């Protein structure tokens, strides 16, 4: 949905970076927002930092794969 079209259609670094960041952010947000909802004392700052980290990690991984495939 997000990453595969950018890899297969060669949409460019910027599109891939944006879409892969959103994908990683959403994946980590699922985990972190669930923790916020069910775990008493789970810090909001940790959830936000982890979601950003997930987005960046996914983006860097996708860009490396893109570079290898081009």
N, C-alpha and C positions, 0 to 999 in steps of 0.2 A: 504494500500500500504506500509506504513512504520511501523506503530505501531502494527496493528492487527496481522500480522504473528509472530512478536516477542512475543506477549502475548499468542497466541494459540499454537505455536510450541516450546515454552520454549527455546528460543535461548540464553538466558542468559542476565545478567545485562548489560554487555558492549555493546552488539548489540542493545539492547533495548534503552540504554542511547543515543547511537550515532544516531540511526534512529529517535527517538522521538525528539532529539535536532534539527536535520535537518528539520523535519516536522514543528516544532514550529517556527524555524528560517524562513522558507519559507512562512509560514502563515503571520507572522508579517512583513516580507519583502514586501509582496504584498501591505499591507496597507501603510507602511512607504515609499516605493519607489513611490507609487502613490502620496502621499503627497508631496514628493520632486519634482515630475513632475508638479503638478498643483498648489501648494501653494507657493506664493512668500514669501521668508524669512524663509522657514522651514529649520531648522538647520540640517546639515548632521550628526553632532555628536549625536543629539537626535535620528535620524533614526537608526544609528548604535547601540546605547545603547538599544533602544527599540527592535531591532531585536535579539540582544543577550539575553535580558530579556525574550522575547517570547520563544526562544529556551530553555533556562534554566527552565522556568516555565513549559513548556510542558514536558521536560525531567523528572523533579521531580514528576510531576503528574503521568506520565506513570510508573515510578519506584515504586511509592506508590501503584498504582493499581496492578502492578506485584507482589509486596510483599504480598498484601492482598490475591491475587489469588493463591499463592503457599503455 
